């Protein structure tokens, strides 16, 4: 009897052990993690390292901006590979403890990625884990355009303007996910200075400007980290890039409609006082009051008053003028006006432009660069958003959102 009872207990113990081993084998098959072939055998009392992968196995519609993170618990990562269907690897790196690997680049759209990771525990036993996930397919893509252009030197009044366009037809794109987009655009300056952002043109443009004019010599880099960022419903950024440019000398001119003079300052020093004739004091001809920014300049500019609403039979004109410096998109320029030399310095007779003598117009043309400032004073008609795409300095600083 004693022997039979002993035999019964032994058989029960063996059956329980077999059932436990079967459960462990089933768990290992469904978890995607296994002991690596060729690794050290498991040491008694030392549990195997565990590997966790994000995005999760079989996850779908992952946004390209999401990081891939592989974490080892109870050991260290010894190998991580993340690659797409073509074999192109996603770069990344380990933390100092070799317990976490994080991707350092964005994922591609509409792609399938395979993640393979290996970790070892304290006894050198290796564990391996593999999983796959897929990224989303955008409804549409958008691209950005930016001014100033990379490598240029511009004046102290030039704002940073980021334009958004539909990639399919190049039409302006109205950004609705504005806070998220703004978080993915950074502006770095040397030296540092307070900067704010604001949305223009019904949300199709994002502008940045300093609280006061840029400091002369400032180096600026704009990082547009928009690949994988949702700009509007189902519309995602097409690319990420950096754009760097430089601020030139401080060149600010003050065109006073009351004294009929334009005073030109370079680095806060008065270098020229130019007799001028500005917009005649009647509706439709005033030079607009406020901060203008030089946009472009042409040695010869064709003027046509009908382009800003003044018909020829209502006192309008067409003419080719020399040494034209555009200071707004409503038809305002500084330019050579030999026909009004007698009035320059004494009265205003133009249709809104700053008339200068040929010699003085050429002198200012040679000095001016895009981004320089022309402050018009003394006029009762203000510069507004209707006057062109660079009216940033007419928007009070209180309406700009400061960025760090």
Buried (B, 14 or more C-beta within 10 A) or exposed (E): EEEEEEEEEEEEEEEEEEEEEEEEEEEEEEEBBBBBEEBBEBEEEBBBBBBBBBBEBEBEEBBBBBBBBBBBEBBBBBBBBBBBEEEEEBEBEBEEEBBBBBBEBBBBBEBEBBBBBBBBBEBEBBBBBBBBBBBBEBEBBBBBEBBBEEEBBBBBBBBBBBBBBBBEEEEBBBBEBBEEBBEBBBBEBEEEEBBBBBBBBEBBBBBBBBEEBBBBBBEBBBBBBBBBBBBBEEBBBBBBEEBBBBBBBBBBBBBBBEBBBBBBBBEEEEEBBBBBBBBBBEEBBBBBBBBBBBBEBBEEBEBEBEEBEBEEEEEBEEEEBBBBBBBBBBBBBBBBBEEBBEBBBEEBBBBBBBBBBBEBBBBBBEBBBBBBBBBBEBBEBEBEEEBBBBBBBBBEEEEBEEBE
